[in-house]
Structure formats: structure tokens, C-alpha cells
């Protein structure tokens, strides 16, 4: 679950106690707070690209090997690989797919497959799966309309996950969804957790 609404480590720990496998943070600063409080599995859901913030992510990952990031560009993969190698750590990485939000992410298809192939080819990155956040669907009016739109978006992500698996990738995580679609996305085959 995302912690961006409460930004409170105590509530994050309660989410873990209630069965969450980790928590999500939208920003590096939010992830720092969670890790500082002892929460180990934190996924930063927005691509991080500046040198200063990449260094902060590496510091988080040194404290918490369960930390993970998303990437949507080849240069981002190279930058994180270089920083993780210099720090002597292995960093968990997910591909950030654009399933219609048009804010971040790479469109499912050959460029996304190429991006996925670059991660295992890196010496200090570990491929963990796919993020497909469809924030534009969270507040659509009418449950049936929202359900159809979300099933289409997450279906594209699930198809991409299958393509990765056919190409020989292990894809332990397909994460996405949100408050407005949690009860829809959790029914999509292949989705492993809901944000």
C-alpha cells in the first residue's frame, strides 16, 4: 500500500502487521522516513533521475536491502547500475509501465522489453517485475465504467508480464492499482499486489 496519504511510519507498520508485504512511497523523502523507522520493504513508485536523489536512494538501499525503485528509461538503468556498483550493493528494480496515465512509464512493447533486458545485464541491479499505476482511473464515476477501464489498463500490464515470462524473465511482482480500483485490480490474473 502507498504511504503518501498518511506519511506515517506507525501506520506503515500497522499495514505490514495487517499483511502487507511492504509499503510504497511516492518520493525519496517519504521512503527515507519509512526506512529510518525500520520498515525494510519500500518501493519508490516514481522514477528517480537526478544524481542527488539517486545517491539518496542508494543510501536507503544500503540501510534496507528490501528497498526497490522503478525505471522507465535506459539512461536511468545505467545511472542506477553505476551508483549501486560504486556502493557495493544489489538494487531491486521494477519497470514502470505507462498504462494510460501518461505521467511516467514506458509504453508496453518492444522498448519496454529492451529496457527489461538491460536490467539483468547490469552488474548491480536485480529485476523484480513491473509497476502499472493507472491513477487516471481511480476516480472515474460509475463502478462498471471504472471496472472496464481498469481491467483494460491492468490487462495490458498482465500481457506484458506474460511476454517477459515467455522471454525467460522471472516476474515476481506486478503492482499497481489504487484506492479507486483495488477491488477490481486484485481480480486481474497476474497482479501480485495493489497499491
Order of alpha helices (4+ residues) and beta strands (2+ residues): alpha-beta-alpha-beta-alpha-beta-alpha-beta-beta-alpha-beta-alpha-beta-alpha-beta
